[in-house]
């Protein structure tokens, strides 16, 4: 009965490899782990995958299809877990719900990731009418939106449902002495605090900021200069450039 209601939560690429036979993690053997997985996976009903990866991992995923080398590394084995995800999901005949949550762990906006390269290989999963799929991604920063790399309003959509969210703004940072401090590092829209100052909704502030970028203006300088005693722009505003991610 437990296998009939089985649900998995996966939080890193190494754990994801249990679904991909060619990754070498799930082998026929006598271990209690392999025995459990061989019993549960065929009856798996729900799968949640939450991955916060370094940008280098997304670069590797983007280039995976162009790789011609035969070198083996821990990154190669981990990336194979993602590239083998679609066929692995297709083998889970009883899977009814798939949720994928993605982000990266660095200061630059999510727009630095080529989400089309990462997610397009999963598009054929939409052909399964019995599988409810949704993908949760951070909002795109308008300055770095690229229809060739991102699923934008004006570009061909992914056949899977995408939900956009605001990224985390407050982060717990561990110091060398083991203490924890809270660091404020906002992403788009950075002007969100104007919603409190000007009696606006966050959605209205987001649209103001997006429109400003589309006009070729810099909303951070346009709006934040009068409020510098209230709001400090995040470091990545000045550090990230398009050229660093080309």
C-alpha positions, 0 to 999 in steps of 0.5 A: 500500500505504501508504494501505491501512494509513493511521493518523492522530493528530490533536491539535488542532481545526485539524488536525481540520478536514482531515476536514471538507470544509465547514470549508474546509481540505480543498479541491480543488486542486493542493497536495501536502497536498490531494493526499495527503489526497484519496488517504489519507482514503478508505482511512483505517483508524485515527484517534486524536483527542487534544484538550486544549481550553480551557474556552471551547472546550467552552462553544462546543461546548455552545452550537453547536446554539443559535447563530443568529448569522452571525459568523465567527471562528477559534473558529467555524471550529475548532468547526465541525471538531468539529460536523462530525466525525460526518458526516466519520467516516461518510464514511470507509468503511474506518475500523475504529478510532476513539479519542477522548481529551479533557481541558481545560487549566485548573485546575478539574475535568473535571466543569465540562464538559458532556460530554453536549453535546459527545459525544451528537452522536457517538452515531449512530456506534455504528450502524456494526458495523465501527467500533471506537470508544472515548472516554477521559475524565477521572474526574468529580468527585463534587461537581460530577457532574450527570446532565443534563451527565455520563455518570454511573452513574445516568444514561442512558449514551452508546451509545459506550464510555467509559473514565475515567482519573485526570487528570495531577497533575504539570505542567511550568510554564515560567517567564518566564526559560525554566526549567521547574518541576514543579507539583503540582496534583491532581484527584479523588481528591485523597486518593490519597496516603492509599493510601500512608499507610494501606496502601489501594488508590487505588480504595478511597481514591476510594470513600471520597472519593466517599461523603463527598461524597455524604453532603454532607461535605467530605473535604478538610477531614475527612481532610486537616486531620490531614495538612496537613504531608503534603498540600496541597489544590489551589487549584481546591478553593477556587476552583471553584464550581458557579455559575462553570460554569452 
